[in-house]
Amino acid sequence: MHSNSTTIKTSSDGVWQGDSPLNYAFPLLIVQTTLVIFVSRFLAFLLKPLRQPKVIAEIIGGILLGPSALGRNKQFVHLVFPSWSTPILESVASIGLLFFLFLVGLELDLSSIRRSGKRAFTIALAGISLPFLFGAGITFLLRKAIHGEDVVGYGQLLMFIGVALSITAFPVLARILAELKLLTTQVGETAMAAAAFNDVAAWILLAPTVAISGSGGHKSPFVFIWILISIFAFVAFMLFLIRPIMNWVARKCSSEHDFVNEAYICLTLVGVMVSGFMTDLIGIHAIFGAFVFGLTIPKGGDFAGRVTKRIEDFVSGLLLPLYFASSGLKTDVAKIYGAEAWGLLVLVISTACAGKILGTFLVAMLCMIPVRDSLALGVLMNTKGLVELIVLNIGKEKKVS
């Protein structure tokens, strides 16, 4: 049976009536999800002695299922990952991504930035600026070295590479500091505050970058201006109107009232999706809206913890692996061949690490932080994780990278 986007049906009539479930959207999605979860969990078990995060296993699993390994078998691809199923798989995975960025916003306490003072601000600024400068050189080199990259606007490519190099993975850093029992130390507090500011700054830079890449050069220059105005209006609306409403909701659901009203939880989940729709409507990625909505929820009290408890396992355990596996499915390692390609790969990785560690270390030393703590801050601020992959995937969707 040959399927296309106009003839896809949700469910089959069963094998006894001659239907193959793998030719129908929902049974195939079940098989794909089960296969991804099984492979990624098995790899996570194998990588556990190396203390690697689960996302590494999920990406490697996607690569193994993709054109780098099993995907070289055309029959396997046609049977399990046919081209018509890709939008369905990515749509389900994007729901997980939406709620994951909501959880990131939920964890990010803006007040920690205000409490940290000038030291964390300066460290964060250095941790953004130097990787961005290095990113400018990398962008120039990649446009010259890689065939076809010169057709992409230099500014767009620079912004995406700069943001990807300069982001500190706030959720990953928080978990590392918690595991090492460093959250309450001076190094831990400074790193968390600097990473929080770093993340906010990166998302502020990323939003107009997505707008620029999405607007295309053939449209009116006023489009970009309207998008920027809409972004600021959306953020102001969320922080000055929605935030007080969510404070009220949090009080209603606090432990003092000894109940959790299901309607308030549902209202919050709907708010995530509506916020994502609004930013997509504006012209930037839906995850930006979910992230901002997460910032509006008060961090003190029980409400944030209860919302996290309700959705975190489902999002992180089932939906998010699909997103990173789908990234792996689109990755063909065989395309990296020759000394030049591998040299560029090593250059990008080493530049990303050097810019972050060196910039943070030097400024921390200038702030009179001891050498050992300054080096520790540099390594901690170099933490990479899921958000960087998300940025690069957005760039790929927008045909920028």
Disulfide bonds with the S-S distance in Angstrom:
none
